[in-house]
Amino acid sequence: MKIKELFAQKKRVLSFELFPPKRDGNLEALFQTVETLKQLRPDYISVTYGAGGSTRDMTYDIALRLKETGILPLVHFTCVGHSRSEIKQLLDQLKTAGIENLLALRGDPPKGETAFVPPPDGFRYADQLIRFIRSEGYDFGLGVAGYPEGHPEAPSKDEDIQNLKRKIQSGGDFVVTQLFFDNDDYFQYVNRLRAIGVTTPVQPGIWLLTDYVQIEKICHLSGGKYPAALKEKIEPVKNDKEKVTQAGIEYAADQCAELLRGGAPGIHFYVMNKSHAVQQVLEQLRTKGIVFG
């Protein structure tokens, strides 16, 4: 199934994001988490690349196992370090394996590099990658990344909005956003997209904050802000890990409830290969009368 069909059929799409193990490449612990997440009935699960495409083969292996277990995978697909002919080979590999959905991204530079440099005969931007995929006749469902607070490298939010419009015009089917903690950023972002004629579903990405030391790192990496409403919950309990976790879960549940009541077409949870926090968030949403489907 194409993920765009899910958005057409369902009022609220539920998805999770996993990443390949960084150390020993052991997938068993990851798939124990997958079995737990599967009980939460996600509509799809996405699998990331490492920086510079460093975990590409493992990403594909995970996606195939997800498919075998009956879960619809969304495979992150970047143009980092690949020529057009190499990208075509990778696309053929995925097509042959029966993968139907890709999240088409530029990707991060390889570890140790700060600037993105396109390879010879490669692509500099995601819209170029998307246009190539469509021009070669591939029928993948294509998701694209959106940035409610603006991409960190974009000169302005207006230019970032136009960049996303180009990705949709090139063949993107739906948008999954970068994490954010202030819902006003999401609603304003969607309104601005609608004002320039982008009608594609925009699924908000939600980070489950469970550790105080994550905050600075996550906000730095994502370019996101640490809003006052979240500070008020976290700062008084920052020295108690259990209380930080609970405060983060409560904040995420309130955030998701407001997003869904405000018309968001679902939630994409960055679960960090853990299941406990997202289980609690979904339980709290049920107590608020909010279910997916």
N, C-alpha and C positions, 0 to 999 in steps of 0.2 A: 504493500500500500504506500502511496505517496502521502507525505505528511500534510501537504496542502489539502488533501481530501479530508483529513481529520478535522482541520479547522472549518471546513465547509459543513461537516456533519455534526460536530459537537460544539456545545456552547463554551465548554472549558476543557482545554487540553492540558494534561499533566505530563511533565517530563522531568528526567533527571540527567545530570551530567557526571560522568566518571572520567578518570584519567589513568593511563597505563602506569603500573608500578615503576618507580624510578630506580629502585636499587637492584633487586635480584631478578626482576622479571617474572616472579612467581604469581600466576594468575589465580591460584586456588583461593587465597584469602579474598581477592576481589570478587570472585564468583560466589563466595559465601554471602557477601554483601548483596550481590545481585539477586540471590534467592530470596533474601529478606525484602529487598525493594520490589521484587516481582509481586509479592503479596499485596503491595499498595496499588497495583494495577496501573502502572504508568502507560501512557499511550506510545511513548518512545523513550529510548535512552541514547544520549549522545556520548561519543568517545573522543577525547581530545588527542591532538598531537603534542609531543614535547616541543620545546623551542627549537626552531630550525628544522622541524620535521624529524627530530631525533628518535621518536618512538613509532615511526610510521608503520613498520611491519607488525609491531605488537598491537597498535590501534586496529589494524585490519583483522588480526587474529581475534581480538576481543569482540569486534563487530560480528564476525562470523559465528562465534559462540553464542552471542546474544540472539542472533537469528535462529540458531539451532534450538535455543530454549524457548522460542516463541515470542521473543521481544523484538519490536521493530527498532533497528539501530539507525542512528544518524551519525555518519562518519565525518569528522573534521577533515577537510581537504585543503591544503595550502599550496601555494606556488613557490615556497621557499626552496631555493637550490635546484630547481628543475627547469630544463628546457621544455619547449612545446612538445617535442617528440617523447620525452620522458613522462610528461603529464599525460599524454595520450596513452602510453603504455599502462600507467597506473589506472587510468579510467577504464581501460579495457579489462584490466585485472578485476576491478570492482564489479564491473558489469557482468563478467563471467561468473563471479561468485554470487550473483543475485542480490547485491546491495542496490537499493533503490533510492536512497536519500543521502545527500551530502550537505555539509555546511561549508560553503565556499568562502575561503578566507585568504587574505594576503599571507598572514602568518607572522610570527615574531622572528627577528634575526637569530641566527645561531648563537649559542651561549658564548659570552665573551665579546660579542659585537653589539654596538649600540645603534647603528644605523642599518636600515634595510637596503641592501644592494641587490637588484634583480640579476639573475644569471644571464649569460648570453642567450638570446632567443627565448628569454623567459618573460615574466610579467611583473610589473611594479605594483599594480593595484588589483583588488578583488574583482572589480567590474570587468577588467580585461580577461581574467580567468573565467568568469561566468560567461562572457561573450564567446570565448573560445569553446567552452563546453557545449553551448547551444549551437554554435556554427558547425561543430563536428557531428551534430545529429544525435547526441546522447540525450536520453529521455529521463535523466535523474530528476528527482525532486530536489530543488536547490533552496536551502536556507541561507540567509545572509546575517551578518552581525550588525546590530544597531547600538548606538551609544547615547543614552538619554542625557548624559552630562557633557557630551561632545567627545570625539576621539582625541586622546592626548596629543596627537601629532597634527590635528586639524588647526588651521589658522583661526577659524571661528566656528561657532555653532551653525551659522548659515551655510558655510562651505561643507561642513560635515553632513548636514541635511541633504544638500545637493549630491554629495557622494553616495549617500544611501539611495537616493532616487535613481542614480545611474546604475546601481547594482540591481535594482528592481527592473528598470527598463532593459537591462542586458539579459534578464531571464530569471531573476530571483523570485521565489514563490512565497516566502514568508520571512519574517524577521525574528531573531532571538536577541534580546538585548544583553549588553554587559550588565554586571551587577550594579545596583544602586540602593541607597538607603532612604531616599526622600522621594515619596510618590509623586510629588509635584513635578519633579523632573521627568518622570515617565509620562504623565498626562499632558504636560506642555509639549513634550517631544511628539507624541501621537497627534496632537492638535496641529502642530506645525507640518507634520507629514501630510495630514489630510488637506491642509490648506494649499499644498502644492500638488495635489492630485494623487498622492500615494495612498491606495486603499488596502494594501496588503496587511494581513494580520501581523500584529506586533506583540510577541509573547515576552512578557517581562522576565528577566533573569534575577533570581533571588539568592543571595548568599546567606547561609545559616551561621551566624556568628556564635561560636562556642568557646572562644579563647581570647582573652584580652590582648595577648601579644600579637594576635592576627590583625588587629585593627589597622595599625600604621602600615604594615606590609601590604594588606589588601587595598587600602585606599591609595597607596603609592603606585602599586602595579596597575590598578584599574583607572587611575585618574579621578577616582570618586571622592566625595566629601563625607565627613563624619558629622552628621547633622545633630543639632541640639537635642532633638527628641530622643535620639539613640544615646547620646552622652548622658542624659538625665537618668536613663535606665542602667547604663553600664558603669559609669564612674563611681557611684556609691558602693558598688560591690566588686570593684576591679581586682581586689586581692583574694577573692573567694571564687575559685574556678567553677565550682558547682553552681553558685548563684549567677555568675556571668553566663554560663550555659543556659540556665533557665530564663534569664532576662533576654538573651538573644533569641530564644525560641518564642517567647511571648511577643517580642518586637516583630519577628518575621510573620507570626500568625496574624497580628494586627495589620501589618503591611499588606499581606496577601488578601485579607478580607476586604480592605479598602480598594485594592486594585481590581479584584473580581467584581465587587459591587459597582465599581466605576466603569465596567465594561471590558476589562482586559480579557483576551480570549484564552486565558489559561495561565499557568505558572511553569517556569523552567527553573528547577532547583539545582544549584551548584552544591552537590552533596559531599564533595571531597572524599568519596569512597567510603562514607559512613552512612548508616541508616537510622540511627537512634533519633537524631534531632528532627529529621524530616517526618518520621513517624509521629512525633509529638506535635509538630506543626499541623499535620493533617488531622490529628485527633482534635486539636483546638479549633480548627476550622469547622469540623463537624458539629462541635458544640455551639458554634455560631450559626449553624444552619446552612453551611456552605459545603457542597460536594462537587466533585468533578464529573464530567460526562456531558 
